[in-house]
Amino acid sequence: MRTINKIIPARMQNMGELKVRQPLPSVELEYHDPFVLLHHGHMFTDPNDDMKKAGVGPHPHKGFAPVTFLFKGAVNHRDSRGNNKSVSAGGTQWMHAGMGIIHSERPLDTEQELIQMWINSPAKHKNDQPYYHPLTKEETPSYKSEDGKIIVNVVTGELGGTKGPIPTLSPINSATIYALKGGKITINIAKTHNAFFIFVGRGIESRWQRNYRQKLY
């Protein structure tokens, strides 16, 4: 059985014009191999604004995998390799930047909530050809806890005998977990793996989110 090593707050950070919460990197945790960065974002776009200019415009990546888990809204991904796909709530987009790629991420709804993590690629794969893998909610395999109060949606690797469909360059088990109060579950993780959980409470929003939402609606 593992014990909790650290509990790290996700402080508000500015990412261009967007505000996100960032537990990694932070003063408490600079790096968690192979995880480089973690963001939780709950963004609102003014419906009077040009949606084509919202979100994050074209920017480059190289040598790692940016991954986005969508919880609310939808996002459109376009890149220099010709990919132009959209993923909505419950879906995931996984991109291995490899030798280099330019992409943009634009919201398709006025409200969007997501978690994004960056995964360092093994040295032998840093100059591979880039690839992009979108996964919808319907395509994501899942299983429930014995008490039926917890749902585990497996994106990569294998958890609870359920395999995730997205291929990775190193062994990574990733999933989104929805839990009701009182639910219990055991998740087996290899002893050689680093592990973390991001806890996002439903119905909780920061003051700036609440004020901005009220301003819009």
Summary of the structure (lengths in Angstrom):
residues: 217
radius of gyration: 17.4
end to end distance: 47.0
largest distance: 51.5
contacts: 617
relative contact order: 0.17
helix: 7%
strand: 44%
